[in-house]
Amino acid sequence: MAAGRYNKELRKNIKMLKQYVPIVDRVHGNHHPEFHDVRRVFEEMMRKMDDAGSIKPELDSEFMQLREITGNYTVPEGVCETYEAVYRMLSGLDEAYYDS
C-alpha cells in the first residue's frame, strides 16, 4: 500500500516539476548555482523513471544528492514561490519514496 503513496505523489507533482525545474534553473541559476545540480539530478531521475516504466526505479543516490545539494530542501531566502514549490514537491516525493 505504501508504494501507492509514492505513485500518488509522483502523479500529483511530476508534470509541474518537469515544467518548473528548467524555469527555476534559468531564472535563479546565476544567483543559486546549486540549482544547476538540482536540475541535473532531477533529469537523471526522470531518465531512470522513464526506463523503469511501471516499476519503481532505484533513486536512493539521487535523493541523497538532492538532500545534500539543497540542505535537506531548505529554501534560500529571497527566491520566488516557484523555487519554493520545487523544493516542497521534491521533498514530498523523497519522503513518499522511502515510505513505500
N, C-alpha and C positions, 0 to 999 in steps of 0.2 A: 504494500500500500504506500510506503514512503516514496518509492520511485515515482508514484503519481504526483507527489509534491514537486519534485524536480521537473517533470514533464509539464506540469501546470505552470510553474514559474517560468520555464523556458518559453512556452507558448504565449504567455502573457507579455513577455518583455523582449523577445528576440527581434521582432520587427523594428521596434523603436531603437534598440541597441544598434542594429545594423545601420539605421539612419543617423543616429546621434553621434556614435563614436567618431566617424570621419569628420563630422562638422566640428565637434569639440576639439579634435586634434588640429584642424585647420585654424580655428579661431583662437585657441588658447595655447597651442603647442610652442609658440615662441617664448611665452612667459612661464609656461609649465612644461618644460621639455620631457618630464617624466611621462606625460600623456602620450608621447610618441611610442613609448614602450607599452603603455596600456593598449594602444591600438594594435601594435604588433602582436601582443599576446592574445588579444581578442580575435584577431584574424586567424591565428593559429587554432584557436578554439573552434572557430567556425569551420575551418578545414576538417578538423577531427570530427565534428558533429556531422558534417556532410558525408564524410567517408563512412561513419558508423551507421548511417541510416537510422533505423528504428531502435538500434542497440545503444545503450548508454555508453558514451565514449569515456576513455580514460583521460581525465582532466586534472588530476592531482597536481601535476607540475605547473600547469597554467594558473590554477587558483593560488598556489603557493607564490608564484611570481607576482600575480596581481596584488596579493596581500602585502608583499614586500615593497613593490613599487608604490602602492598607494598609502602605505602606513595603515594597513587594515581598513582601507576605504575611507580614510579621513579626508574630508572635502577641504581643499585650500580656501583661505579667505579671499573674498573679492571675485569669486568666479560666478558664472551665470547659473540659473536654475537648471539648465540642460546638463551642464557639467555635474552638478549635484545629483541629478536624476540618473545619470550614467553610473555613478558610484553606488547609488542606492540600488539600482537594478542588478549590477554586478555582485554586490554584496548579498542580495537576496538569492540570486542564482547560486552563489557559492554556498550559502547556508543550506539551501534546499538540496544541493548536490550531495552534501555529507550527511544529511538526514535521511537520504534514500538508500 
